[in-house]
Amino acid sequence: MANRYFIVLTALFMIAALAAALWGRPVFFPTEARSTPSDMVRKQVDPPTDEAIVVYYHERRPYYVTTPNQVHGLIADRVNWVFKDAGIPFVWRKTPAKRQLEVIRDNTQDVCAVGWYKTPAREAFGNFTLPIFMDSPTMAIARADNGQIRTGETLARTLSNRRLRLLRKDGYAYGKFIDDAILQFAPREMVTTAENLSMVKMIHTHRADYFFISKEEAEDLILCSGLPAKDFHVIRFSDMPPGNNRYLICSRKIEEMTLLRLNRAIKDYRLGSMAPNPTGMAATP
């Protein structure tokens, strides 16, 4: 009887072992499930969606530059600092510039977009923080061999030259001084949705003659374009006012207290009360 009982137990054990081998799972001695490489990547990049504010940006050297684990740049580093100082979790999300404003206008999400100029039209649907960055006076990039556009001339003279074609980004504002002048002189223009790197190549291939840009961007853009620097000329205008302020524009869905905390942190940054460039709380999606 004992032998029969032993034989039955042995048979059951062998059946269970065979099933475990076929299914690839240990039955009697389970081990912790292993994460696949894709699972680990997903854990690193998924943002905390419940409380984090989404901050929209588009690739724009030297203001916003995507790196493997973060977004950095002249303005992006300030945003990282401000959100950390305010204690507000956020996540960077790369989005075309025009789409950023559309989402903020829809007002269905807690979102902000970085680096925008303040205009009455935008104030009608979004809330602005205090200024987070101030540009140098706006200038233009043109081909060095283009004799129709010269540094030191007034903006009005350049815009009224019918032999020149302005390359203008769709949906962009260049500040009141330039925007008003464009309306007044109605220059020949080409409108594009391309990023600055593509725009400088359009100038190089004679598709347009010039476009407006900040000093900070111009120097970096020509360097990174891969095109000969000698082929370009930076145009400075004699009547150009000081540079424009750039802001965070946020959907009205974001609470007023959150904006107050961001503004307090921006003031802290201006006062230099803490290190100018700490590691932020954000991760790239």
C-alpha positions in Angstrom: 0.0 0.0 0.0 2.8 2.4 0.9 4.6 1.6 -2.3 1.5 2.3 -4.4 1.1 5.7 -2.5 4.7 6.5 -3.3 4.3 5.6 -6.9 1.2 7.9 -7.2 3.0 10.9 -5.6 6.1 10.4 -7.9 3.9 10.3 -11.0 2.1 13.5 -9.9 5.4 15.2 -9.3 6.7 14.2 -12.7 3.5 15.5 -14.4 3.8 18.8 -12.6 7.5 19.1 -13.5 6.8 18.3 -17.2 4.0 21.0 -17.3 6.3 23.5 -15.7 9.0 22.8 -18.3 6.5 23.1 -21.2 5.0 26.4 -19.9 8.4 27.9 -19.0 7.3 28.8 -15.4 8.5 27.2 -12.2 5.5 25.9 -10.2 6.9 24.9 -6.8 9.6 27.5 -6.6 8.2 30.7 -8.3 10.6 33.5 -9.0 10.0 37.2 -9.4 9.0 38.2 -12.9 11.8 40.0 -14.8 11.3 43.3 -16.5 11.9 43.3 -20.2 14.2 46.1 -21.7 11.1 47.8 -23.1 9.4 47.7 -19.7 12.4 49.4 -18.1 12.5 52.1 -20.8 8.8 52.7 -20.4 9.2 53.2 -16.6 12.0 55.7 -17.2 10.1 57.9 -19.7 6.5 57.7 -18.7 5.6 61.0 -17.0 3.6 61.3 -13.7 0.3 62.1 -15.5 -1.9 62.7 -12.5 -0.4 65.8 -11.1 2.4 66.9 -13.5 1.9 69.9 -15.7 2.8 69.3 -19.3 5.3 72.0 -20.6 5.3 72.2 -24.4 8.4 73.1 -26.3 9.9 72.7 -29.8 13.5 72.1 -30.7 15.1 75.5 -30.9 18.7 75.9 -30.3 20.1 77.4 -28.1 16.8 77.9 -26.1 15.5 74.3 -25.9 17.7 71.3 -26.8 16.6 67.7 -26.2 19.0 65.4 -24.4 18.5 61.7 -23.5 17.0 62.4 -20.0 16.1 66.1 -20.0 15.6 69.3 -22.0 18.3 72.0 -21.6 19.1 75.4 -23.1 19.2 79.1 -22.3 15.4 79.1 -21.5 14.8 75.4 -20.7 17.4 75.5 -17.8 15.5 78.4 -16.3 12.2 76.5 -16.6 13.8 73.4 -14.9 15.0 75.7 -12.1 11.7 77.5 -11.6 9.5 74.4 -11.4 11.9 72.7 -9.0 12.0 75.8 -6.8 8.2 76.1 -6.9 7.9 72.4 -6.0 5.7 71.7 -9.0 6.2 68.4 -10.9 6.1 68.8 -14.7 7.0 66.9 -17.9 8.5 68.3 -21.1 6.6 67.4 -24.3 8.0 68.3 -27.8 5.1 69.8 -29.8 4.9 71.9 -33.0 4.7 75.6 -32.1 1.3 76.3 -33.6 -0.2 73.2 -32.0 0.9 74.4 -28.6 -1.3 77.4 -28.7 -4.2 75.4 -30.0 -4.1 73.1 -27.0 -3.8 76.0 -24.6 -6.8 77.7 -26.2 -8.8 74.4 -25.9 -8.3 74.6 -22.1 -8.9 70.9 -21.5 -5.5 70.1 -19.9 -3.1 71.5 -17.4 -0.5 72.7 -19.9 2.0 75.5 -20.4 4.2 76.4 -23.3 7.6 78.0 -22.9 9.2 81.0 -24.6 6.2 82.8 -26.0 5.8 86.6 -26.4 2.9 88.2 -24.7 0.3 89.6 -27.1 -3.3 90.8 -26.6 -4.6 88.0 -28.8 -2.9 85.3 -26.7 -3.9 87.0 -23.4 -7.5 86.4 -24.5 -7.2 82.6 -24.0 -4.1 82.0 -21.9 -2.5 83.1 -18.6 1.1 84.4 -18.6 3.7 84.1 -15.9 6.2 86.8 -15.2 8.9 87.1 -17.9 11.4 84.2 -17.8 13.9 85.5 -20.4 14.7 88.7 -22.3 16.1 88.5 -25.8 18.8 90.7 -27.2 17.6 93.1 -29.9 16.2 91.2 -32.9 18.3 91.0 -36.0 18.1 89.2 -39.3 20.0 86.5 -41.2 20.7 87.0 -44.9 23.2 85.7 -47.5 26.5 87.6 -47.4 26.3 88.2 -51.1 22.8 89.8 -51.0 23.5 93.5 -51.7 19.8 94.5 -51.2 20.0 94.2 -47.4 22.6 95.9 -45.3 23.3 96.1 -41.6 22.7 99.6 -40.1 19.6 100.4 -42.1 16.2 101.0 -40.5 13.6 98.2 -40.3 11.2 100.3 -42.4 13.7 100.6 -45.3 14.3 96.9 -45.3 10.6 95.9 -45.2 9.7 98.4 -47.9 12.3 97.0 -50.3 10.2 95.1 -52.9 13.2 93.2 -54.1 13.5 91.4 -50.8 11.4 88.5 -49.6 10.9 88.0 -45.9 10.8 84.4 -44.6 8.3 84.4 -41.8 7.2 81.5 -39.5 3.5 80.8 -39.4 1.8 81.7 -36.2 4.9 83.6 -34.8 5.0 87.1 -33.3 8.2 89.1 -33.4 7.2 91.7 -30.8 5.1 94.8 -31.3 7.7 96.9 -33.1 8.3 94.3 -35.8 4.7 93.1 -36.0 3.4 96.6 -36.5 6.0 97.3 -39.1 5.1 94.2 -41.1 1.5 95.2 -41.1 2.4 98.8 -42.2 4.8 98.0 -45.0 3.4 94.6 -46.1 6.7 93.2 -47.4 6.9 90.4 -49.9 7.0 87.3 -47.8 7.1 83.5 -47.7 5.3 81.8 -44.8 6.7 78.5 -43.5 6.1 76.1 -40.6 9.7 74.9 -40.8 12.1 75.1 -37.9 15.0 77.6 -37.9 17.6 75.1 -39.2 15.5 74.5 -42.3 14.9 78.3 -42.6 18.6 79.1 -42.7 18.9 76.5 -45.5 16.1 78.2 -47.4 18.0 81.5 -47.2 21.2 79.7 -48.4 19.3 78.3 -51.5 17.8 81.7 -52.4 14.2 80.7 -51.6 13.9 83.8 -49.4 16.2 86.7 -48.5 16.1 87.1 -44.8 14.3 86.2 -41.6 14.2 87.7 -38.1 16.1 86.0 -35.3 17.7 86.8 -31.9 21.4 87.2 -31.5 21.6 84.1 -29.3 20.0 82.0 -32.0 21.8 83.4 -34.9 25.3 82.6 -33.7 24.3 79.0 -32.7 22.2 78.4 -35.8 24.9 79.2 -38.4 27.4 77.1 -36.5 25.1 74.1 -36.4 23.7 74.4 -39.9 26.8 72.7 -41.5 26.9 75.5 -44.0 29.9 77.9 -44.5 29.6 80.8 -42.0 31.1 83.1 -44.7 28.0 82.6 -46.8 25.8 84.5 -44.2 25.6 88.0 -42.8 23.9 89.0 -39.6 21.8 92.2 -40.2 21.5 94.7 -37.4 18.8 97.4 -37.6 19.6 101.0 -36.5 16.2 101.6 -35.0 15.5 98.2 -33.3 14.4 98.5 -29.7 15.6 96.3 -26.8 14.8 92.6 -27.0 11.4 91.2 -26.1 10.5 89.3 -23.0 9.6 85.6 -23.2 7.0 84.0 -20.9 5.4 80.8 -20.0 1.8 80.8 -21.3 -0.5 78.4 -19.5 -4.1 77.2 -20.0 -6.7 78.8 -17.8 -7.3 75.3 -16.3 -4.2 75.7 -14.2 -5.0 77.0 -10.8 -4.2 80.6 -9.8 -2.2 79.4 -6.8 0.1 77.3 -9.2 0.8 80.5 -11.2 1.6 82.4 -8.1 4.1 79.7 -7.0 5.7 79.8 -10.5 5.9 83.6 -10.3 7.5 83.5 -6.9 10.1 81.1 -8.2 10.8 83.3 -11.2 11.4 86.2 -8.7 13.8 84.0 -6.7 15.7 83.2 -9.9 16.0 86.9 -10.7 17.3 87.6 -7.2 19.9 84.9 -7.6 18.9 83.5 -4.2 19.8 79.9 -5.3 22.0 78.1 -7.8 21.1 79.2 -11.3 20.8 75.8 -12.9 19.7 72.9 -10.7 18.5 69.6 -12.0 14.7 69.9 -12.6 11.9 67.5 -11.7 11.0 66.8 -15.3 11.6 63.9 -17.7 11.2 63.9 -21.4 8.2 61.8 -22.7 
